């Protein structure tokens, strides 16, 4: 049986929303939601937080996660998330931790359910290197998504003579940060997600909010409060 370790990668710096990973949603910091979800999954053996920030480390331990010190060169705005994943895996290998499946639960998707993550975990099989979560897109690259030059010149992102109605075009999905489930060996051997066989599972929009700025956070607060009220009824 595959041994699964869960990870939350949380940098201290965030230009879009300062202090994002520690913002309280329903009284729980965002990284706390990810840690709590991981701990609620019976398939997960251990939970780790990789960070460069002392306050995030303190909160991570408070919620029961183990901490991996993220090097400064992997904690900048332009740092590769893939390399941060590799660093965490190699660190654990060096200290004698053996596992098979890598589960990333970014702090930016606090509305995920344990069921969403379990579906993603169960989708990883012998023919699949990685499983991602997606949600139906509001726009189509064939109709209302465009590219724009500095002078304002604008063209459709995916021009096609084959589709005259949006309903006829292939359905588009947004990649979410609800969960990433990968073979550990795939991360070490390849240099990017789509270099292997990738599957996706669909998550409803109300559980797939990806917090990048203050508007996303306010929207998440609204949905979180509504979900709590629904449980009370």
N, C-alpha and C positions, 0 to 999 in steps of 0.2 A: 504493500500500500504506500502511495506517495506521501512523503512527509512535507507539510506545508509550513512555511514561515511567512508571516505578514510584516509589511514594512510601511512606514509613513515617512516620506521625505519632506522635511519642512525647513526651509531656509529662514534665517532671521530677517533678511532684507526683502522688501517687496515694494516696488515703486508704484504699482497700480493701487494698492491698498496697504499702507504701512501697518505692520504688526498683524497682518492677515491671519496667520496660522494660530494666533492666540485669541482672536476675537470671540467673545462669548455669544453663543447661540442657544437660547433657552437656559442660560446659566452655565453652559458647558463650552470650554474653548474648542475651536474647530478641530484641533488635533485630538482632543478628548473624544469627540464623536467617532473619529476613525479608529482610535484605540479600542473604544467600547465595542464597536462593531466587530473588530478582529477577535476580541476576547470572547464574544458571544458565538463565534463559529466553532463548533466542535472539531472541524477538520484542521484547525490552525493550532500548531504546537507552541509557537512562541511569537511575540510581537516586538518589533524593533522600531525605534524612531532614529532616523539619520538626520543630524542637524549640526549647525555651526554655532547655534545660539544658546547661551547659558540659561535663559528663562524658559525656552522651549524644552531644554533638557530637564529642568526642574519639574515642569508640568507633565512631561512625558513619564517620568518616574512616579509622579504622584498618581497618575492613572494606570500604573502597572506595566508600562513598557520598559524594555531594556534600551539603552542608548548607544548609538554608534556615532563617534565624533566624525563629522563631515569636514574634509579638508577645505581650507579657504579657497583653493583653486577650483573647487567643485561647488562653490556656494554663491557665485556671482549671478547677475541677471542673465548672462549669456552662457552660463555653464551648461554642459550637457547632462540631462537627466539620466540618459543611458549610462554615462560614465559614473554617475553617482550610484546607480544600481550596481554596476560592476564593482565599485569600491566596497559597497556593503557586503556583497557576496564574498569577495576576496578576504575582507577582514574576518568574516565569520569562519571561512575555511582555515585561516591562519590560527584561530583560537580553538579549532577542533569541532566546530559546529557543522554537522552534516544534514543536509536537507535536499529535497528534489524539486519542489515547486515554489516559485517566487510569486507572492501576492502583494501588489502595491495598492494601497487604499489612500489616495491623496486626501489631504485635509480639506480641499476645496469642494468636496461633494458630501456635505454632512447629512443630506436628506436621503441617502441610499438606505435600503433595507438589507437585513441579513440575507433575505431570500434572493435579492438581486445578486449579491456576491456568490451565494451558493450555486445559482444557475451558471454563473461564469466559471466557477471552479469545476463544476461537473461537465462543462463543455470542452475542457482540455483533455485530449485523448492522445493516443500514440501517433496519430497522423497530424497533430496540431502542435505548433511551436508556441503560439500565443493566442490568448482570448482577450478581446477588448469589449467594452460596453459602448453602445451607441443609442441615440434617440432620434426619432424622425425630425428631419430638418425643416425649418420654416420656409426656406428658399431653395431654388433649384439652380445649379450652375448652367443649365441649358436655357434658363429664362430670365431670372432676376438676380443673378450674381454677376458682377462685372469686374474687370480690371481697369485701372485708371493710371494714366501717365501724369507726369508733373505738370504738363501744360493743360491738363483737364481732359485730354482725349480719352474716350471711354469705349470699351468693347465688351461684348458678352464673354464670359469666362470660358464657356465651352460651346463655341458656335456649332450648329448642326442644322443640316437641311432636312433631317429625317423627322423632326418633331415640330408639329404646328400647335400642339396643345400641351400644357404642362402635365395634364393627366396621362399623356402617352409616353412621357419621358421616364427613364429609370428613376425609381424612388431614391431620394438622397437622404443620407443620415449624417448627423453630427457625431463625432467621436466625443465621448464623455470621459470624465475622470472618476466615474463610479468605482471601477475596478480594472486592474490589469493582472492577468494570470498568465505566467510564462514558465516554461521549463528553465531551470537555473542554467543548464548547460547551453541553451540557446543564447542567453544573454552574454555568456562568456565567449562564445564562438562567433557570433555575428555582431554587426555594428549598427543595427537599427531594427525597429519593430517589423517593418514590412519586407525584410530580407528572408522571412520564413513563411510558413503556412499559418495564416491568421484567420480565426473565426471571430464572429461578433455575436453578442446577445443584446436584445433590445430592452431598454429601460424606459419607463414612462417619463415624460418631461417633468412631471411634478417631483420626481425623485432624482432627476439628473441635472439639477442646477449646478453649474460650475462657477464658483465665486472667484471673480477676477478683479472686480471693482466694487465701489460702494453701492451701486444700483443692484448688482447681483446679490450683495449681502442683504439689502433691504427686502428684495424679493424672496430670498431664502427665509428671512425672519417671518414674513407674511405666511408662506407655505408651512413653515414649522408650527406656527401658532394655530393655523387652521387644522393641521393634522392632530395636534394635541387636543383641540376642542372636540374633534370628531371622536377621539378615543373616549373622552369623558361622557359623551352622550349615550 
